[in-house]
Amino acid sequence: MIFVSYSHHDAVWLKRFETIFIPLRRYAEVDLWADTRIPPGANWRNEINEAMDAAFAAVLLVSANFLNSEFIANEELPFILAAAKARKTEIFWIRLTPCLIRADWLGISVL
């Protein structure tokens, strides 16, 4: 599974990415997970943690909104970076808007 980390302020970008991803889901049978898949009434924090733990890759939809998010900064990004070091989870940094933080500052390579 591929975990997608994004700011809810950038939901339109998530939709675009999901549309681009459809052929991979169809032909390579790769599952894409975003928090939009959390069922109503579920413990959203547990759902996110389980998805991050199960992911072999993470896509970061990076914008100023993404970098300003306390939840991403304090919860998702540290988990994803630790998983990349511990078990070689692949990280894909997709810059949506100009930002003051570069991927290589966080030890993330950009394709």
N, C-alpha and C positions, 0 to 999 in steps of 0.2 A: 504494500500500500504506500501511496505517496501522500504525505500530510501537507496541507496548504495552510500557511500562516499569513494572515492579512489583517488589515484594519477594517472594521465594519464601515468606516467612512469610504472605503475603496471597494465596496461590494460590486459596483459595476465592472471593475477590473477582474474580480473573481469570476463573474459570469462570462466575461470574454475568455478568460483562461480555460474555464470549463468547456466552452464551445470548441476551442482549439484542441483540447485534449480528447474529444470524443473519438477520433480515429484510433488513438492508442488504447483507449478503453475497449473499443470494439475488436481491434485486430491483435493487440498484444495482451489483452485481458489484464491490464494494469488498473488497479482500483485507485481512484483519487478521493481523498477525504478532506472535507472542510466542515467547519462547525455548523453549516447549514443542514447537515445530516443528523444533528442531535434531535431526537424526538421530543415533543412537548412534554414537560413534566420530568424529564430525565435530569440526573445530576450532571450538569454541563461540564463542571470541572473534571469529574471522573471520566466522562466521555472523551474529553480532549486529552487527558493524560493517557488513557488507554490507546487512543489513536496515535499519539506521538510515540508511545512505546512499541507499537506494532509496525510502525513505518520503516521502510528501508531507505526512504528518501524524503526530503522536505523541500518544498518550494516556498520561498519567501517573496511575497509580493510587496516590495519595499517602496515606501513613499515617506514623506514627512509624517503623515498620519500613522504609518506603521511604526516609525521610530519614536513617535511621541506616546505611543500606547504603553501604559504602565503594565498591563497584563502581558503584553508581548515581551517587554523588556525584563520583567521580573519572573515570568513563568515559562513562556514558550521558548524564547531565544536561549536562555541558559540550558534548558532541557535538550534542545536540538543541538547546540554546540557540544554539550557533553556526550550526547549519543554519537555525534560525528567522530569524536576522539575515541570513545570506548568501543564502538562496534562498527565504525566506518560507515555510518549513515551518510549518504550523499546529500549535499546541500546545494540548491540552485537559487541563486540570488537574482531576482528579476527586478530591476529598478523601474518603477512606474513614473516617478517624478524626481526632479532634482532633490538631492539630499546632502547633508553635511557629513554624513558617515559613509565611509567606503567599506566594501565587503572585506578587503584585505586587512583592514584594521581589526576585524573580528576573527581573522584567520580563515576566511571563506574565499575560495577561488571563484572567479566569475568566468563563465564560458563566453 
